């Protein structure tokens, strides 16, 4: 994995990240636009973590911490780069970030139908929490047809 570079995203990465998610991520979100990603990077510059191989974006994860909960979103690896440890490297980077911030538990948003993601998260020691369900409400008429976040 020495040729893999893990780093936080910057504003100059936004267009590439959005293009990458269209190719590599499962599902879409009402926040999958330039303004949504820009807000994330402005508010928490370390939250959107990128994995690059030979200068090419190969994977992403959002490791958000609000001071109370650690939340992982948008773990995605490009199909051409899967099964090479990139998801594991991204999850390790997210876990290290959360530990450094004092986090105690990570909640991961994983699409119900994404079996590949279920295996990825389970192999990393995560388990499904069946006692909870996600409830959502779009704000300011932002759209009522939000699709769940990807793995």
N, C-alpha and C positions, 0 to 999 in steps of 0.2 A: 504493500500500500504506500510505499515511499513516493510514488509518483502522484499520489492523491493530495490535493491541497484543500484544507478546510478553512473557511473564513466567513466572517459576517458579510452580508450583502450591503451594498451602498446604493445611493440613489441612481448611480450610473448603471446598475444591474437590473433595474426594474423591467425594462422592455424585454431583456433576455429571460428573466424569470417568468414573466407572463407567457411568453412564447413556449418556454420549457414546460410549464404546467399544462398548457394545451396539448402537448405531445406526451407527457410522461405521467401526469397525475390522473387519478380517478375522480370524477365529479367536478363540479364547479361551485363557486361561492359568490355571493353578491359583493364580496370584497376583492374579487379577482379583476381588479382594474388598476390603472396607474395611480389614481388617488388613494385607493385602499392600501396598496403596498407602500406608497410614499409615506402615508400616515404611520404605518407600522415602523418603518425604518427611522422616521423622525422621532417617534415616541420612545422606541427602544432599539437603538442602533445595533445591538448584539443579538436580537431575537431571530432574525432570518439568517439561517446558516446555510452556506453553499458548499458543495463539494465539486471541485474541478479536477479534471484529469487532462493534462497536456493543454491547459488553457480553455477546455471545453466544459461547459456546465454539465455535470453528470448526476447531481442530486441536490435535494433541498430538504430542510426541515425548519419549521417555525417552533422555537422554544420560548414560549411566552410565560412570563412570571409576573403576577400582579401584586406580589407581596404576601399572598395567601395561598395561591395554587400555582402549580407548575402544569402548563398545558402544552402538549405537543400536537402540532398540526402539519399538514402538507409534507409528510415524509414521502418523498417521491424520488425514484431513480429512473433515469432514462432507460428504455428497453434495451438499447445497445450496450448498456453498462451494468445490467443486473447480474446477480450471482457472483459479484466480485468484492463483496465486503463493504460497499459504499453505504448501504443503509445502516449497517452496524457502526461504521465510523461516524456517521451523522448522529445516530442515537447516542453514541458515547460522548460526542461533543455536547449534545443537548443535556445529557445527564450531568456532565462536568459543570456546565453553566448553572444548572439548577442547584447542584450541591454548593457551588461557590456563593450562590445567592441565599442559601439557607433553606432551600425547598425541602419538603418532607415526603412528597408523593407526586408522581407524574400521572396526569390524566391524558390519555391519547385519544384523539378523535379518529375513528376508523370506520369506514363505510361497512355497513352490514353485509353487503354482497361481495366485498373484496376479499375473497378467501386467501389470496396470495399475501395480502397484508396481515391477515389474522395469523398466518404461520410465521411471518417475519416478527411481529410483536411478541408472539408466544415464545419463539426461540430466544428472544432477548430477555425473557423472564417476566413479561407482562401477562396479566390475566384479564379476562373479560369480567366486567362488573355488571351483572344482570339486574341488580336492585335499582338502577338509575336509568332514566331515559332523558334525552335531550329535549328541551322545550325551547322553541324559538319564536321570535316576533320581529319582523323587519321594522326598522325605524324610518320615519319621514317618507313613507311611500317608496322605500328603496326596493320594492319588489316583493311579491308574496310567493314566488316560486323558487326560492333558494334551494339549491341542491346541496347535500351534505358535503363537507370537506372530504378530501381523499385521505388515504392512509397517512 
